[in-house]
Amino acid sequence: MSTPVTLENIRSAPKVLLHDHLDGGLRPGTVVDLAREVGYTGLPTTDAAELGAWFAAAADSGSLVRYLETFAHTVGVMQTREALVRVAAEAAEDLAADGVVYAEVRYAPELFVERGMGLDEIVEAVQEGFREGERRAAEAGRRIRIGTLLCGMRQNDRAWEIANLAVRYRDAGVVGFDIAGPEAGFPPTRNLDAFEYLRRENAHFTIHAGEAFGLPSIWEAIQHCGAERLGHGVRIMDDIEVDQDGRVRLGRLAHYVRDRRIPLEMCPTSNLQTGAASSVAEHPIGLLARLRFRVTVNTDNRLMSHCTLSSEFAALVDAFGYGWGDIQWFTVNAMKSSFLGFDERLQLINDVIKPGYAALMG
């Protein structure tokens, strides 16, 4: 007999997360603790519950200024080695507690140099934290593996330097590279030297594209830069027409993305906050999944969006009537699209993910 598809039961299902920002997923209590330890005085409140509510309200405000302010606070308290180790360890623990069995967590090393840490020291601290978090999760009976993505900020012109860092640490758990930051005015081709270097080094990368900017961003990311995945990619809908009678026509770029099985790292709650849709039910993920694009479900920023991967799936279940088969499809999509080696992906799909959903489907 099939297990009911409830939020609590979704938490017990094995899940895979490809798009999660380290500085967007801190525990509110940790932000308060770290602010006290490092002497950061900019928080709007030092009450953890109130601070958590403030982050969610600021992210939901519709004001880009307030949304960006939330990251000023998290980045502001993550400027020491000890802080990075703690935040990374807690991220692994929190994801494991939510039933995530594999996650790729990303961050921009260049954001954490304000107190004199070097880039190598930053990467090594985060990797130490992830390994510690994996260990604690295993002790609690939950196994998780974290792969790291290093981000270059597209407005700062340090992408090649960070790409080189990702290659140097790829045998230490860094599985790939990304560029983040504002799309408008900072097209991915500004960082073409970084992507050419990564391809020469047989290294993996995804690109934030098609979140706040339209089809040109997606086209450049794929055709000029060679992106293996699209961070968000929600604006691919601009190349899809839906007639009044329900017939769907794909433009050339949308056809290419679907035909090539280029993964879309979709983050429903975050996309609502940035105006991609007015409700989950109207989010493009429903149509894109029905058209069998390589859609994956992600959190983006768990603190700001006040979400978990389980709550994102629960919202999709409510909006589109999805069952366990659909959640498994999204999960296998994500595992296939990860930057782990083929054998490791296959092992997680066959030994962890499929048996987990078979038990839930009865």
FILUMDO-695788 format. One record per residue (C-alpha): residue in three letters; y, z, x. Coordinates in steps of 0.5 Angstrom, whole numbers, padded with zeros to 4 digits, always signed. Each point is the difference from the previous one (the first is absolute). Layout:
BEGIN
alaYZX ...
end
This chain:
BEGIN
met+0000+0000+0000 ser+0007-0002+0003 thr+0005+0005+0002 pro+0006+0000-0004 val+0006-0003+0004 thr+0005+0006+0000 leu+0004+0002+0006 glu-0004+0006+0002 asn-0006-0005+0001 ile+0004-0005+0003 arg+0001+0005+0005 ser-0007+0000+0002 ala-0001-0007+0001 pro+0000-0003+0007 lys+0007-0004+0001 val+0003-0004+0005 leu+0008+0000+0002 leu+0003-0005+0004 his+0008+0001-0001 asp+0002+0007+0001 his+0006+0003+0004 leu-0001+0006+0004 asp+0008+0002-0001 gly-0001-0001-0008 gly-0006+0005-0001 leu+0002+0007+0003 arg-0002+0006-0004 pro+0007+0003-0003 gly-0002+0007+0003 thr-0001-0004+0007 val+0007-0003+0000 val+0003+0007-0001 asp-0004+0003+0005 leu+0001-0005+0005 ala+0008+0000-0002 arg+0000+0007+0002 glu-0004-0001+0007 val+0004-0005+0002 gly+0007+0002-0002 tyr+0001-0006-0005 thr+0005+0003-0005 gly+0001-0006-0005 leu-0005+0001-0005 pro+0003+0001-0007 thr-0004+0006-0002 thr-0005+0004+0004 asp-0005+0002-0006 ala-0006-0005+0001 ala-0001-0001-0007 glu+0007-0002-0002 leu+0000-0004+0007 gly-0006-0004-0003 ala+0004-0001-0007 trp+0006-0002+0004 phe-0004-0005+0004 ala-0003-0003-0006 ala+0007+0000-0004 ala+0003-0004+0006 ala-0005-0005+0000 asp+0000-0001-0007 ser+0008+0000-0001 gly+0001-0008+0001 ser+0005+0002+0006 leu-0002-0004+0006 val+0004+0005+0004 arg-0003+0006-0003 tyr-0007-0003+0001 leu+0002-0001+0008 glu+0002+0007+0000 thr-0007+0003-0001 phe-0002-0003+0006 ala+0005+0002+0004 his-0002+0007-0001 thr-0008-0001+0001 val+0002-0004+0007 gly+0005+0006+0001 val-0005+0005+0001 met-0006-0004+0003 gln+0004-0001+0007 thr-0005+0005+0004 arg-0007-0001+0003 glu-0002+0006-0004 ala+0003-0003-0007 leu-0004-0007+0001 val-0006+0004+0001 arg+0000+0004-0006 val+0003-0005-0005 ala-0006-0005+0003 ala-0005+0005-0001 glu+0002+0002-0007 ala+0001-0007-0002 ala-0008-0001+0002 glu-0002+0006-0004 asp+0004-0002-0006 leu-0003-0007-0001 ala-0007+0003+0001 ala+0001+0005-0005 asp+0002-0006-0005 gly-0006-0004+0002 val+0002-0005+0005 val-0005-0002+0005 tyr+0004-0004+0004 ala+0008-0001+0001 glu+0004-0004+0004 val+0007+0004+0001 arg+0006-0003+0003 tyr+0006+0003+0003 ala+0006-0003+0004 pro-0001+0004+0007 glu+0008-0002+0002 leu+0002+0005-0006 phe-0002+0006+0004 val+0003+0000+0007 glu+0006+0004-0002 arg-0002+0006+0004 gly-0002-0004+0006 met-0007-0001-0002 gly-0003-0007+0003 leu-0004-0005-0004 asp-0006+0001+0004 glu+0000+0008-0002 ile+0002-0002-0007 val-0006-0004-0001 glu-0005+0005+0004 ala+0003+0006-0005 val-0001-0004-0006 gln-0007-0002+0002 glu-0002+0007+0002 gly+0002+0002-0007 phe-0004-0005-0003 arg-0006+0002+0003 glu+0001+0007-0001 gly+0001-0001-0007 glu-0006-0004-0001 arg-0004+0006+0004 arg+0003+0005-0005 ala-0002-0005-0006 ala-0007-0001+0002 glu-0001+0008+0001 ala+0002+0000-0008 gly-0005-0005-0001 arg+0004-0006-0001 arg+0000-0006+0005 ile+0006-0004+0001 arg+0002-0005+0006 ile+0007-0001+0001 gly+0002-0007+0004 thr+0007+0000+0002 leu+0006-0006-0001 leu+0006+0000+0005 cys+0006-0002-0004 gly+0006-0004+0004 met+0006+0001-0004 arg+0003-0007-0002 gln+0007+0002+0001 asn-0001+0003+0007 asp-0002-0006+0004 arg-0006+0005+0003 ala-0006-0004-0003 trp-0003-0003+0006 glu+0001+0007+0004 ile-0004+0003-0006 ala-0005-0006+0000 asn-0002+0001+0007 leu-0001+0008-0001 ala-0004-0002-0006 val-0005-0004+0005 arg+0000+0005+0005 tyr-0002+0005-0005 arg-0005-0004-0004 asp-0006+0003+0003 ala+0003+0007-0002 gly+0000-0001-0007 val+0006-0004-0001 val-0003-0006-0004 gly+0006-0005-0001 phe+0008-0001-0001 asp+0005-0001-0005 ile+0007-0001-0001 ala+0004+0004-0005 gly+0007+0001-0002 pro+0005-0004-0004 glu-0002-0007-0002 ala+0006-0003-0002 gly+0004-0002+0007 phe-0006+0001+0004 pro-0005-0005-0001 pro-0007+0001+0004 thr+0001-0006+0004 arg+0006+0004+0004 asn-0007+0004+0003 leu-0003-0007+0001 asp-0002+0002+0008 ala-0003+0006-0003 phe-0005-0003-0004 glu-0001-0006+0005 tyr-0002+0006+0005 leu-0005+0003-0005 arg-0003-0006-0001 arg-0001-0002+0007 glu-0003+0007+0001 asn-0005-0001-0006 ala+0004+0006-0004 his+0000+0001-0007 phe+0007+0001-0004 thr+0003+0000-0007 ile+0007-0001-0002 his+0004+0003-0006 ala+0002-0006-0004 gly+0001-0002-0007 glu+0002+0007-0002 ala+0008+0000+0000 phe+0001-0007+0002 gly-0003-0006-0003 leu-0005-0006+0002 pro+0004-0002+0006 ser-0002+0007+0003 ile-0008-0001-0002 trp+0000-0008+0003 glu+0003+0002+0006 ala-0004+0006+0001 ile-0006-0004-0001 gln+0001-0007+0003 his+0005+0002+0005 cys-0003+0006+0003 gly-0007+0000-0002 ala+0000+0007-0005 glu-0008+0002-0001 arg+0003+0004-0006 leu+0006+0001-0004 gly+0003+0006-0001 his+0002+0001-0007 gly+0000-0008-0002 val+0002+0001-0007 arg+0005-0005+0000 ile-0005-0005+0001 met+0001+0000-0008 asp+0006-0004+0001 asp-0005-0006+0002 ile-0004+0001-0007 glu+0002-0003-0007 val-0003+0003-0006 asp+0001-0004-0006 gln+0001+0003-0007 asp-0007-0002-0002 gly-0003+0004+0006 arg-0002-0006+0005 val+0002+0002+0007 arg+0002-0005+0005 leu+0001+0002+0008 gly+0004-0004+0005 arg-0002-0002+0006 leu+0002+0007+0004 ala-0004+0004-0005 his-0006-0005+0000 tyr+0000+0001+0008 val+0000+0007-0001 arg-0005+0001-0005 asp-0005-0006+0004 arg+0001+0003+0006 arg-0002+0007-0002 ile+0007+0003+0003 pro-0001+0007-0002 leu+0006+0003-0004 glu+0002+0008+0001 met+0002+0001-0007 cys+0004+0007-0001 pro+0001+0001-0008 thr+0004+0006+0000 ser+0004-0002+0006 asn+0001-0007-0003 leu+0003+0003-0006 gln+0005+0005+0004 thr+0003-0006+0003 gly+0000-0004-0006 ala-0006-0005+0000 ala-0002+0002-0007 ser+0003+0004-0005 ser-0007+0003-0002 val-0007+0000+0003 ala-0003-0004-0006 glu+0005-0005+0002 his-0001+0000+0008 pro-0003-0007+0003 ile-0006+0004+0002 gly-0003-0001-0007 leu+0001-0008+0000 leu-0002-0001+0008 ala-0006+0004-0001 arg-0002-0004-0006 leu+0001-0006+0004 arg-0004+0003+0006 phe+0005+0000+0005 arg-0002+0005+0006 val+0003+0006-0003 thr+0000+0007+0003 val+0003+0006-0003 asn+0004+0005+0004 thr+0005+0006+0000 asp+0005-0002+0005 asn+0004+0006+0000 arg-0004+0006-0003 leu+0006+0005+0000 met+0005-0004-0002 ser-0004-0004-0006 his-0003+0007-0002 cys-0007-0003+0000 thr-0007-0001+0003 leu-0005-0006+0001 ser-0004+0004-0006 ser+0007+0000-0004 glu+0001-0007+0001 phe-0007-0002-0002 ala+0001+0004-0006 ala+0006-0003-0002 leu-0003-0007+0000 val-0006+0002-0004 asp+0005+0003-0005 ala+0004-0007+0000 phe-0005-0005+0000 gly-0007+0004-0002 tyr-0003-0001+0007 gly-0007+0003+0001 trp-0004+0002+0006 gly-0002-0007+0001 asp+0007-0002+0001 ile+0002+0006+0004 gln-0006-0002+0005 trp+0003-0007+0000 phe+0007+0002+0002 thr-0004+0005+0005 val-0004-0005+0003 asn+0006-0005+0001 ala+0003+0005+0004 met-0006+0002+0004 lys-0001-0008+0002 ser+0007+0000+0001 ser+0001+0005+0005 phe+0001-0001+0008 leu-0007+0004+0001 gly-0005-0004+0004 phe-0005-0004-0005 asp-0006+0004+0001 glu+0004+0007-0001 arg+0003-0003-0007 leu-0007-0003-0002 gln-0003+0007+0001 leu+0005+0004-0004 ile+0000-0005-0005 asn-0008+0000-0001 asp-0001+0007+0002 val+0006+0004-0003 ile+0004-0004-0005 lys-0006-0004-0004 pro-0004+0006+0000 gly+0006+0005-0003 tyr+0001-0005-0005 ala-0007-0001-0002 ala+0000+0007-0001 leu+0006+0000-0005 met-0002-0006-0004 gly-0007+0003-0001 
end
